[in-house]
């Protein structure tokens, strides 16, 4: 594994191994992060992770006889740069979340989520693309203060 410069993890953090998780720079994860990292988990720079999030790179077969024998599989989880994952989200094996995506609270990510989108639900699905309106409004019809407004160039 690897931890990029400026990584900040709120305790407690739980990991199967820890050595299979790769963090970019200046990432933040709130408390109760669980990393099921029997397989690899990649987290891009400047990503924020809310409380009670679980990132799962490993699963088990449907057949009980195989589970009884200890069979499991691992598929990497890829989280892009500048991603925001809300509270109580679970990301399942093989999922990729694109750069700048926002994953809403209580979502179950079972498949790839494209870059520059807002997605939520169980299963998680794209609700909309991030657009110019997001430069003016931070939530519903609440506008940014002058301090945070995008400056014309």
C-alpha positions as CSV (number, residue, x, y, z in Angstrom):
1,X,0.0,0.0,0.0
2,X,0.9,3.6,0.0
3,X,-0.2,6.8,1.7
4,X,0.1,10.1,-0.2
5,X,1.3,13.3,1.5
6,X,-1.3,15.0,3.6
7,X,-3.5,11.9,4.1
8,X,-5.8,12.4,7.1
9,X,-7.8,9.5,8.6
10,X,-10.2,9.9,11.5
11,X,-10.1,6.9,13.8
12,X,-11.3,4.3,14.0
13,X,-10.3,2.8,10.6
14,X,-10.6,-0.9,10.0
15,X,-8.7,-2.8,7.3
16,X,-8.3,-6.5,6.4
17,X,-4.7,-5.8,5.5
18,X,-4.1,-2.1,4.9
19,X,-1.1,-3.0,2.6
20,X,-3.4,-3.3,-0.5
21,X,-4.8,0.2,-0.2
22,X,-3.2,3.1,-2.1
23,X,-4.0,6.7,-1.2
24,X,-3.3,9.8,-3.3
25,X,-2.3,13.1,-1.8
26,X,-4.4,15.2,0.5
27,X,-7.2,12.7,1.0
28,X,-9.5,12.7,4.0
29,X,-11.6,9.9,5.5
30,X,-14.1,10.4,8.4
31,X,-14.5,7.9,11.2
32,X,-15.5,4.2,10.8
33,X,-13.9,3.7,7.4
34,X,-13.8,0.0,6.6
35,X,-11.3,-1.3,3.9
36,X,-12.0,-4.9,2.8
37,X,-8.7,-4.9,1.0
38,X,-7.9,-8.5,0.3
39,X,-7.8,-7.1,-3.2
40,X,-6.4,-3.6,-4.2
41,X,-8.2,-0.3,-3.5
42,X,-7.0,2.8,-5.2
43,X,-8.1,6.2,-3.9
44,X,-7.1,9.3,-6.0
45,X,-5.7,12.6,-4.6
46,X,-8.0,15.2,-3.0
47,X,-10.8,12.6,-2.3
48,X,-13.1,13.1,0.7
49,X,-14.8,10.1,2.3
50,X,-17.7,10.5,4.8
51,X,-18.3,8.6,8.0
52,X,-19.2,4.9,8.0
53,X,-18.0,4.1,4.5
54,X,-17.0,0.6,3.4
55,X,-14.8,-0.1,0.4
56,X,-14.9,-3.8,-0.6
57,X,-12.5,-5.4,-3.0
58,X,-13.3,-9.0,-2.2
59,X,-16.4,-11.1,-2.4
60,X,-17.5,-14.7,-2.2
61,X,-19.3,-17.1,-4.7
62,X,-23.0,-17.6,-4.6
63,X,-22.6,-21.3,-4.2
64,X,-22.6,-22.3,-0.6
65,X,-20.3,-25.3,-1.1
66,X,-17.6,-23.1,-2.5
67,X,-18.0,-20.5,0.3
68,X,-17.7,-23.4,2.8
69,X,-14.4,-24.3,1.2
70,X,-13.2,-20.7,1.6
71,X,-13.5,-19.6,-2.0
72,X,-13.3,-15.8,-2.6
73,X,-12.5,-13.4,-5.4
74,X,-11.0,-10.0,-5.5
75,X,-11.6,-7.2,-8.0
76,X,-9.9,-3.8,-7.6
77,X,-11.8,-0.8,-6.5
78,X,-10.8,2.5,-8.2
79,X,-11.8,5.9,-6.9
80,X,-10.7,8.9,-9.0
81,X,-9.3,12.2,-7.9
82,X,-11.4,14.9,-6.3
83,X,-14.2,12.5,-5.5
84,X,-16.6,13.1,-2.6
85,X,-18.2,9.9,-1.1
86,X,-21.0,10.7,1.4
87,X,-21.8,9.0,4.7
88,X,-22.8,5.3,4.9
89,X,-21.7,4.4,1.3
90,X,-20.6,0.9,0.3
91,X,-18.5,0.4,-2.8
92,X,-18.4,-3.2,-4.1
93,X,-15.7,-5.2,-5.9
94,X,-14.7,-4.0,-9.3
95,X,-16.4,-0.6,-9.2
96,X,-14.7,2.5,-10.5
97,X,-15.8,6.0,-9.5
98,X,-14.5,8.7,-12.0
99,X,-12.7,11.9,-11.2
100,X,-14.8,14.7,-9.6
101,X,-17.8,12.4,-9.0
102,X,-20.1,12.9,-5.9
103,X,-21.6,9.8,-4.4
104,X,-24.7,10.6,-2.2
105,X,-25.2,9.3,1.3
106,X,-26.5,5.7,1.9
107,X,-25.5,4.6,-1.7
108,X,-24.5,1.1,-2.8
109,X,-22.1,1.4,-5.6
110,X,-22.3,-1.8,-7.6
111,X,-20.9,-0.6,-11.0
112,X,-18.8,2.1,-12.6
113,X,-19.8,5.8,-12.0
114,X,-18.5,8.2,-14.7
115,X,-16.4,11.3,-14.0
116,X,-18.1,14.6,-13.3
117,X,-21.4,13.2,-12.1
118,X,-23.6,13.2,-9.0
119,X,-24.9,9.7,-8.3
120,X,-26.8,8.1,-5.5
121,X,-29.2,5.3,-4.5
122,X,-29.2,1.6,-3.9
123,X,-28.1,0.6,-6.3
124,X,-26.2,3.8,-7.1
125,X,-27.0,5.4,-10.4
126,X,-26.1,8.7,-12.1
127,X,-28.6,11.4,-11.3
128,X,-27.0,14.3,-13.2
129,X,-23.8,15.7,-14.6
130,X,-21.9,18.4,-12.6
131,X,-22.4,21.6,-14.5
132,X,-22.1,25.4,-14.4
133,X,-25.0,25.7,-12.0
134,X,-22.7,24.1,-9.4
135,X,-20.4,27.1,-9.7
136,X,-23.2,29.3,-8.3
137,X,-25.3,27.0,-6.0
138,X,-23.8,24.7,-3.3
139,X,-27.1,23.1,-2.3
140,X,-30.5,23.4,-3.9
141,X,-31.1,27.1,-4.3
142,X,-28.5,28.3,-1.8
143,X,-25.8,30.4,-3.4
144,X,-22.2,30.5,-2.5
145,X,-20.9,33.6,-0.7
146,X,-18.6,35.9,-2.6
147,X,-15.6,34.1,-1.0
148,X,-16.4,30.8,-2.8
149,X,-17.9,32.0,-6.1
150,X,-16.0,31.1,-9.3
151,X,-14.2,34.1,-10.6
152,X,-14.6,35.1,-14.2
153,X,-11.3,34.9,-16.1
